[in-house]
Amino acid sequence: MALFPVAIITLFWKHSVGLDMVEIMLLQGAFGLAMAVFEFPSGYVADRVGYRRTLIAASAATAVAWAIYAVADTFASILLGEVLLGLGLALVSGCDSALLYESLRETDDEESFTRWTGRVRFFGQTAEGTAALLAGALYAWSPRLPFVLEIGVWLANLGVAWSLVEPRRHLPETTGHLDNVRAIVRTALVSHRRLTAVIALAIVLGMSSFLPVWLVPLYAQDAGVPVVWIGPLWAVANYTVALGALWSDGARRRLGLAPLLGLGIALIAVGYVGLGLSHALFGFAFYFCLTTVRGFVGPALAHQEQRLIPSGDRAGFLSFRSLLFRLCFLVVGPIVGAAVDRYGQHDVYLVSGAVLVVGSAVTLAWAQRLRALGRRL
């Protein structure tokens, strides 16, 4: 998660490589397409070949991708790097969480999954925020230095992946890969209604905190926030996610999962209403309500999702849920973007916030009716 290039990558494309905005948007589309294409197959493969091997392959592919970036000077070379990045990150998606859960099950410590997931997110978001703070200085020193450092990050990941121990798992009987894929899709969307409800809830709540990520920098600038504050704003957003993730396990145990999710929905409402109604310089601070929700809701809800997923296809199910989220964003994102261009950010925050809060409340009620959120811990 220490992604040094992310905060400055648009500057690198435009000023160091000389790409125009059409080429930049094509690169973003290529990355999104690569993630979508590789997302579900990578999780399915991880369940068959092993989580350790998959994470080794992911680390190697991502290190090569950043190495390409470190020397890239054409659109074609950067496009190759983006596709490899999509492959590497898709291989990680679902696999790392599945490995953590199966390892805890094997050591009779499944109950602590929320706490460990919170720790993972705390250190990951802290690393991302700190990398964003450092990225500008590194880029000013040498435009390619953030990419060189990122190669080192993923070589370190490769060493960690190499040292992992594969947990023992009960693999499902294989009747053919196509039949297995159909069974995963059918189970996730139709036959396992509790899992379907939890997946729907995770997607709606995730969308609530993910949509503003791409809008808040412009929102802050329109309110008069200096450009030099955008990097620290990004860092603080990551730190609030990190702190919320540390709080997740204790809150789940004290409140129960359903009340915790209800509190999250209330904070989402506060965040969107605040962003919609505020025109002050520091109105962007309401965004931190949404990042806090992402932190403390995510690990707790992920724990319940893991409990409902069949062990043999764990990474496959998690990757399929990630794919569903990406597809939803591909539909919703452009609609929100077009609405912002036409009506302005404040009105869009109020309308989209209302839709997301109602959608979250409805899916929470549905999950509760199905008793999909488990017992109070």
Contacts in CASP RR format, 6 or more apart in sequence:
PFRMAT RR
TARGET T0000
AUTHOR 0000-0000-0000
METHOD contacts of the structure
MODEL  1
MALFPVAIITLFWKHSVGLDMVEIMLLQGAFGLAMAVFEFPSGYVADRVG
YRRTLIAASAATAVAWAIYAVADTFASILLGEVLLGLGLALVSGCDSALL
YESLRETDDEESFTRWTGRVRFFGQTAEGTAALLAGALYAWSPRLPFVLE
IGVWLANLGVAWSLVEPRRHLPETTGHLDNVRAIVRTALVSHRRLTAVIA
LAIVLGMSSFLPVWLVPLYAQDAGVPVVWIGPLWAVANYTVALGALWSDG
ARRRLGLAPLLGLGIALIAVGYVGLGLSHALFGFAFYFCLTTVRGFVGPA
LAHQEQRLIPSGDRAGFLSFRSLLFRLCFLVVGPIVGAAVDRYGQHDVYL
VSGAVLVVGSAVTLAWAQRLRALGRRL
1 123 0 8 1.000
1 124 0 8 1.000
1 125 0 8 1.000
1 127 0 8 1.000
1 128 0 8 1.000
1 131 0 8 1.000
2 124 0 8 1.000
2 127 0 8 1.000
2 128 0 8 1.000
2 130 0 8 1.000
2 131 0 8 1.000
2 150 0 8 1.000
2 153 0 8 1.000
3 128 0 8 1.000
3 131 0 8 1.000
3 150 0 8 1.000
4 131 0 8 1.000
4 134 0 8 1.000
4 135 0 8 1.000
4 138 0 8 1.000
4 146 0 8 1.000
4 147 0 8 1.000
4 149 0 8 1.000
4 150 0 8 1.000
4 153 0 8 1.000
5 12 0 8 1.000
5 66 0 8 1.000
5 69 0 8 1.000
5 135 0 8 1.000
5 146 0 8 1.000
5 147 0 8 1.000
5 150 0 8 1.000
6 128 0 8 1.000
6 131 0 8 1.000
6 132 0 8 1.000
6 135 0 8 1.000
7 131 0 8 1.000
7 132 0 8 1.000
7 135 0 8 1.000
7 136 0 8 1.000
7 231 0 8 1.000
7 234 0 8 1.000
8 135 0 8 1.000
8 136 0 8 1.000
8 138 0 8 1.000
8 139 0 8 1.000
8 143 0 8 1.000
8 146 0 8 1.000
10 24 0 8 1.000
11 139 0 8 1.000
11 143 0 8 1.000
12 139 0 8 1.000
12 143 0 8 1.000
12 144 0 8 1.000
12 146 0 8 1.000
12 147 0 8 1.000
13 19 0 8 1.000
13 23 0 8 1.000
13 24 0 8 1.000
13 27 0 8 1.000
13 78 0 8 1.000
14 20 0 8 1.000
14 21 0 8 1.000
14 24 0 8 1.000
15 143 0 8 1.000
16 143 0 8 1.000
16 144 0 8 1.000
17 72 0 8 1.000
17 73 0 8 1.000
17 74 0 8 1.000
17 75 0 8 1.000
17 78 0 8 1.000
19 27 0 8 1.000
19 75 0 8 1.000
19 78 0 8 1.000
23 75 0 8 1.000
26 79 0 8 1.000
27 75 0 8 1.000
27 78 0 8 1.000
27 79 0 8 1.000
27 82 0 8 1.000
30 79 0 8 1.000
30 82 0 8 1.000
30 83 0 8 1.000
31 82 0 8 1.000
31 83 0 8 1.000
31 85 0 8 1.000
31 86 0 8 1.000
32 86 0 8 1.000
32 326 0 8 1.000
34 82 0 8 1.000
34 83 0 8 1.000
34 85 0 8 1.000
34 86 0 8 1.000
34 87 0 8 1.000
34 90 0 8 1.000
35 86 0 8 1.000
35 89 0 8 1.000
35 90 0 8 1.000
35 326 0 8 1.000
36 323 0 8 1.000
36 326 0 8 1.000
36 327 0 8 1.000
36 330 0 8 1.000
38 86 0 8 1.000
38 87 0 8 1.000
38 88 0 8 1.000
38 90 0 8 1.000
38 91 0 8 1.000
39 90 0 8 1.000
39 93 0 8 1.000
39 319 0 8 1.000
39 320 0 8 1.000
39 322 0 8 1.000
39 323 0 8 1.000
39 326 0 8 1.000
40 181 0 8 1.000
40 316 0 8 1.000
40 319 0 8 1.000
40 320 0 8 1.000
40 323 0 8 1.000
41 319 0 8 1.000
42 54 0 8 1.000
42 87 0 8 1.000
42 90 0 8 1.000
42 91 0 8 1.000
42 93 0 8 1.000
42 95 0 8 1.000
42 319 0 8 1.000
43 54 0 8 1.000
43 91 0 8 1.000
43 93 0 8 1.000
43 94 0 8 1.000
43 95 0 8 1.000
43 315 0 8 1.000
43 316 0 8 1.000
43 318 0 8 1.000
43 319 0 8 1.000
44 177 0 8 1.000
44 180 0 8 1.000
44 181 0 8 1.000
44 184 0 8 1.000
44 313 0 8 1.000
44 315 0 8 1.000
44 316 0 8 1.000
44 319 0 8 1.000
45 54 0 8 1.000
46 54 0 8 1.000
46 91 0 8 1.000
46 94 0 8 1.000
46 95 0 8 1.000
46 98 0 8 1.000
46 315 0 8 1.000
46 316 0 8 1.000
46 319 0 8 1.000
47 98 0 8 1.000
47 171 0 8 1.000
47 312 0 8 1.000
47 313 0 8 1.000
47 314 0 8 1.000
47 315 0 8 1.000
47 316 0 8 1.000
48 171 0 8 1.000
50 166 0 8 1.000
51 95 0 8 1.000
51 96 0 8 1.000
51 98 0 8 1.000
51 99 0 8 1.000
51 102 0 8 1.000
51 164 0 8 1.000
51 166 0 8 1.000
51 167 0 8 1.000
51 315 0 8 1.000
52 99 0 8 1.000
52 161 0 8 1.000
52 164 0 8 1.000
52 165 0 8 1.000
52 166 0 8 1.000
54 91 0 8 1.000
54 95 0 8 1.000
54 315 0 8 1.000
55 91 0 8 1.000
55 92 0 8 1.000
55 95 0 8 1.000
55 96 0 8 1.000
55 99 0 8 1.000
55 157 0 8 1.000
55 161 0 8 1.000
55 164 0 8 1.000
56 158 0 8 1.000
56 161 0 8 1.000
56 162 0 8 1.000
57 88 0 8 1.000
57 91 0 8 1.000
58 88 0 8 1.000
58 89 0 8 1.000
58 91 0 8 1.000
58 92 0 8 1.000
58 95 0 8 1.000
58 161 0 8 1.000
59 154 0 8 1.000
59 155 0 8 1.000
59 157 0 8 1.000
59 158 0 8 1.000
59 159 0 8 1.000
59 160 0 8 1.000
59 161 0 8 1.000
60 158 0 8 1.000
61 84 0 8 1.000
61 87 0 8 1.000
61 88 0 8 1.000
61 91 0 8 1.000
62 84 0 8 1.000
62 85 0 8 1.000
62 88 0 8 1.000
62 89 0 8 1.000
62 154 0 8 1.000
62 157 0 8 1.000
63 151 0 8 1.000
63 152 0 8 1.000
63 154 0 8 1.000
63 155 0 8 1.000
63 157 0 8 1.000
63 158 0 8 1.000
64 84 0 8 1.000
65 81 0 8 1.000
65 82 0 8 1.000
65 84 0 8 1.000
65 85 0 8 1.000
65 86 0 8 1.000
65 87 0 8 1.000
65 88 0 8 1.000
66 85 0 8 1.000
66 147 0 8 1.000
66 150 0 8 1.000
66 151 0 8 1.000
66 154 0 8 1.000
67 151 0 8 1.000
68 77 0 8 1.000
68 78 0 8 1.000
68 80 0 8 1.000
68 81 0 8 1.000
68 84 0 8 1.000
69 78 0 8 1.000
69 81 0 8 1.000
69 147 0 8 1.000
69 150 0 8 1.000
70 144 0 8 1.000
70 147 0 8 1.000
70 148 0 8 1.000
70 151 0 8 1.000
71 77 0 8 1.000
71 144 0 8 1.000
72 78 0 8 1.000
72 81 0 8 1.000
90 319 0 8 1.000
93 318 0 8 1.000
93 319 0 8 1.000
93 322 0 8 1.000
94 315 0 8 1.000
94 316 0 8 1.000
94 318 0 8 1.000
94 319 0 8 1.000
94 322 0 8 1.000
95 315 0 8 1.000
95 318 0 8 1.000
95 319 0 8 1.000
96 120 0 8 1.000
97 117 0 8 1.000
97 302 0 8 1.000
97 306 0 8 1.000
97 318 0 8 1.000
98 314 0 8 1.000
98 315 0 8 1.000
98 316 0 8 1.000
98 318 0 8 1.000
99 164 0 8 1.000
99 167 0 8 1.000
100 113 0 8 1.000
100 116 0 8 1.000
100 117 0 8 1.000
100 120 0 8 1.000
101 110 0 8 1.000
101 113 0 8 1.000
101 306 0 8 1.000
101 314 0 8 1.000
102 167 0 8 1.000
102 169 0 8 1.000
102 311 0 8 1.000
102 314 0 8 1.000
103 165 0 8 1.000
103 167 0 8 1.000
104 110 0 8 1.000
104 112 0 8 1.000
104 113 0 8 1.000
104 116 0 8 1.000
105 167 0 8 1.000
105 311 0 8 1.000
106 167 0 8 1.000
106 168 0 8 1.000
111 377 0 8 1.000
112 249 0 8 1.000
113 302 0 8 1.000
113 303 0 8 1.000
113 306 0 8 1.000
114 248 0 8 1.000
114 249 0 8 1.000
114 252 0 8 1.000
114 299 0 8 1.000
114 300 0 8 1.000
114 302 0 8 1.000
114 303 0 8 1.000
115 249 0 8 1.000
115 250 0 8 1.000
115 299 0 8 1.000
117 245 0 8 1.000
117 248 0 8 1.000
117 298 0 8 1.000
117 299 0 8 1.000
117 302 0 8 1.000
117 303 0 8 1.000
118 245 0 8 1.000
118 246 0 8 1.000
118 248 0 8 1.000
118 249 0 8 1.000
118 295 0 8 1.000
118 299 0 8 1.000
119 245 0 8 1.000
119 246 0 8 1.000
120 245 0 8 1.000
121 241 0 8 1.000
121 242 0 8 1.000
121 245 0 8 1.000
121 295 0 8 1.000
121 298 0 8 1.000
121 299 0 8 1.000
122 242 0 8 1.000
122 243 0 8 1.000
122 244 0 8 1.000
122 245 0 8 1.000
122 246 0 8 1.000
123 242 0 8 1.000
124 242 0 8 1.000
125 238 0 8 1.000
125 239 0 8 1.000
125 241 0 8 1.000
125 242 0 8 1.000
125 245 0 8 1.000
125 295 0 8 1.000
126 238 0 8 1.000
126 239 0 8 1.000
126 242 0 8 1.000
128 238 0 8 1.000
129 234 0 8 1.000
129 235 0 8 1.000
129 237 0 8 1.000
129 238 0 8 1.000
129 239 0 8 1.000
130 235 0 8 1.000
132 231 0 8 1.000
132 234 0 8 1.000
132 235 0 8 1.000
132 238 0 8 1.000
133 231 0 8 1.000
133 232 0 8 1.000
133 235 0 8 1.000
135 146 0 8 1.000
138 145 0 8 1.000
138 146 0 8 1.000
138 149 0 8 1.000
139 145 0 8 1.000
139 146 0 8 1.000
169 311 0 8 1.000
169 312 0 8 1.000
169 314 0 8 1.000
170 311 0 8 1.000
170 312 0 8 1.000
171 312 0 8 1.000
172 180 0 8 1.000
172 310 0 8 1.000
172 312 0 8 1.000
172 313 0 8 1.000
174 180 0 8 1.000
180 313 0 8 1.000
184 313 0 8 1.000
184 316 0 8 1.000
184 317 0 8 1.000
184 320 0 8 1.000
185 320 0 8 1.000
187 195 0 8 1.000
187 310 0 8 1.000
187 317 0 8 1.000
188 195 0 8 1.000
188 196 0 8 1.000
188 199 0 8 1.000
188 317 0 8 1.000
188 320 0 8 1.000
188 321 0 8 1.000
189 196 0 8 1.000
190 196 0 8 1.000
192 308 0 8 1.000
193 370 0 8 1.000
193 372 0 8 1.000
194 308 0 8 1.000
194 367 0 8 1.000
194 370 0 8 1.000
194 371 0 8 1.000
194 372 0 8 1.000
195 305 0 8 1.000
195 308 0 8 1.000
195 309 0 8 1.000
195 317 0 8 1.000
195 372 0 8 1.000
197 363 0 8 1.000
197 366 0 8 1.000
197 367 0 8 1.000
197 370 0 8 1.000
197 372 0 8 1.000
198 301 0 8 1.000
198 304 0 8 1.000
198 305 0 8 1.000
198 308 0 8 1.000
198 367 0 8 1.000
198 372 0 8 1.000
198 373 0 8 1.000
199 305 0 8 1.000
199 321 0 8 1.000
199 324 0 8 1.000
200 363 0 8 1.000
200 366 0 8 1.000
200 367 0 8 1.000
201 261 0 8 1.000
201 301 0 8 1.000
201 360 0 8 1.000
201 363 0 8 1.000
201 364 0 8 1.000
201 367 0 8 1.000
202 298 0 8 1.000
202 301 0 8 1.000
202 302 0 8 1.000
202 305 0 8 1.000
202 321 0 8 1.000
202 325 0 8 1.000
203 321 0 8 1.000
203 324 0 8 1.000
203 325 0 8 1.000
203 328 0 8 1.000
204 356 0 8 1.000
204 359 0 8 1.000
204 360 0 8 1.000
204 363 0 8 1.000
205 261 0 8 1.000
205 264 0 8 1.000
205 265 0 8 1.000
205 268 0 8 1.000
205 293 0 8 1.000
205 297 0 8 1.000
205 298 0 8 1.000
205 301 0 8 1.000
205 360 0 8 1.000
206 294 0 8 1.000
206 325 0 8 1.000
207 325 0 8 1.000
207 328 0 8 1.000
207 329 0 8 1.000
207 332 0 8 1.000
207 356 0 8 1.000
208 268 0 8 1.000
208 272 0 8 1.000
208 290 0 8 1.000
208 293 0 8 1.000
208 353 0 8 1.000
208 356 0 8 1.000
208 357 0 8 1.000
208 360 0 8 1.000
209 268 0 8 1.000
209 290 0 8 1.000
209 291 0 8 1.000
209 293 0 8 1.000
209 294 0 8 1.000
210 294 0 8 1.000
210 329 0 8 1.000
211 329 0 8 1.000
211 332 0 8 1.000
211 333 0 8 1.000
211 336 0 8 1.000
211 352 0 8 1.000
211 356 0 8 1.000
212 219 0 8 1.000
212 275 0 8 1.000
212 287 0 8 1.000
212 290 0 8 1.000
212 349 0 8 1.000
215 336 0 8 1.000
215 340 0 8 1.000
215 345 0 8 1.000
215 348 0 8 1.000
215 349 0 8 1.000
216 233 0 8 1.000
216 237 0 8 1.000
216 284 0 8 1.000
216 287 0 8 1.000
217 230 0 8 1.000
217 233 0 8 1.000
217 234 0 8 1.000
218 345 0 8 1.000
219 275 0 8 1.000
219 283 0 8 1.000
219 284 0 8 1.000
219 287 0 8 1.000
219 345 0 8 1.000
220 229 0 8 1.000
220 230 0 8 1.000
220 233 0 8 1.000
220 284 0 8 1.000
221 227 0 8 1.000
221 230 0 8 1.000
222 345 0 8 1.000
223 279 0 8 1.000
223 280 0 8 1.000
223 281 0 8 1.000
223 282 0 8 1.000
223 283 0 8 1.000
223 284 0 8 1.000
224 281 0 8 1.000
225 233 0 8 1.000
225 281 0 8 1.000
225 284 0 8 1.000
233 284 0 8 1.000
236 288 0 8 1.000
237 287 0 8 1.000
237 288 0 8 1.000
237 291 0 8 1.000
238 291 0 8 1.000
240 288 0 8 1.000
240 291 0 8 1.000
240 292 0 8 1.000
240 295 0 8 1.000
241 291 0 8 1.000
241 292 0 8 1.000
241 294 0 8 1.000
241 295 0 8 1.000
242 295 0 8 1.000
243 292 0 8 1.000
243 295 0 8 1.000
244 292 0 8 1.000
244 295 0 8 1.000
244 296 0 8 1.000
245 295 0 8 1.000
245 296 0 8 1.000
245 298 0 8 1.000
245 299 0 8 1.000
247 295 0 8 1.000
247 296 0 8 1.000
248 260 0 8 1.000
248 295 0 8 1.000
248 296 0 8 1.000
248 297 0 8 1.000
248 298 0 8 1.000
248 299 0 8 1.000
248 300 0 8 1.000
249 299 0 8 1.000
249 300 0 8 1.000
251 260 0 8 1.000
251 263 0 8 1.000
251 296 0 8 1.000
251 300 0 8 1.000
252 260 0 8 1.000
252 300 0 8 1.000
252 303 0 8 1.000
252 377 0 8 1.000
253 377 0 8 1.000
255 263 0 8 1.000
256 376 0 8 1.000
256 377 0 8 1.000
257 300 0 8 1.000
257 301 0 8 1.000
257 304 0 8 1.000
257 373 0 8 1.000
257 374 0 8 1.000
257 376 0 8 1.000
257 377 0 8 1.000
258 364 0 8 1.000
258 367 0 8 1.000
258 368 0 8 1.000
258 373 0 8 1.000
260 296 0 8 1.000
260 297 0 8 1.000
260 300 0 8 1.000
261 297 0 8 1.000
261 300 0 8 1.000
261 301 0 8 1.000
261 360 0 8 1.000
261 364 0 8 1.000
261 373 0 8 1.000
262 364 0 8 1.000
264 293 0 8 1.000
264 296 0 8 1.000
264 297 0 8 1.000
265 357 0 8 1.000
265 360 0 8 1.000
265 361 0 8 1.000
265 364 0 8 1.000
267 289 0 8 1.000
267 290 0 8 1.000
267 292 0 8 1.000
267 293 0 8 1.000
268 289 0 8 1.000
268 290 0 8 1.000
268 293 0 8 1.000
268 353 0 8 1.000
268 356 0 8 1.000
268 357 0 8 1.000
268 360 0 8 1.000
269 353 0 8 1.000
269 357 0 8 1.000
270 286 0 8 1.000
270 289 0 8 1.000
271 286 0 8 1.000
271 287 0 8 1.000
271 289 0 8 1.000
271 290 0 8 1.000
272 286 0 8 1.000
272 290 0 8 1.000
272 349 0 8 1.000
272 350 0 8 1.000
272 352 0 8 1.000
272 353 0 8 1.000
272 354 0 8 1.000
272 356 0 8 1.000
272 357 0 8 1.000
273 286 0 8 1.000
273 350 0 8 1.000
273 353 0 8 1.000
274 283 0 8 1.000
274 286 0 8 1.000
274 349 0 8 1.000
275 283 0 8 1.000
275 284 0 8 1.000
275 286 0 8 1.000
275 287 0 8 1.000
275 345 0 8 1.000
275 346 0 8 1.000
275 349 0 8 1.000
276 345 0 8 1.000
276 346 0 8 1.000
276 347 0 8 1.000
276 349 0 8 1.000
276 350 0 8 1.000
277 346 0 8 1.000
277 350 0 8 1.000
278 286 0 8 1.000
279 346 0 8 1.000
304 372 0 8 1.000
304 373 0 8 1.000
304 374 0 8 1.000
305 318 0 8 1.000
305 321 0 8 1.000
306 314 0 8 1.000
307 374 0 8 1.000
308 372 0 8 1.000
309 317 0 8 1.000
309 318 0 8 1.000
310 317 0 8 1.000
336 348 0 8 1.000
336 352 0 8 1.000
337 348 0 8 1.000
339 347 0 8 1.000
339 348 0 8 1.000
339 351 0 8 1.000
339 352 0 8 1.000
340 348 0 8 1.000
367 373 0 8 1.000
END
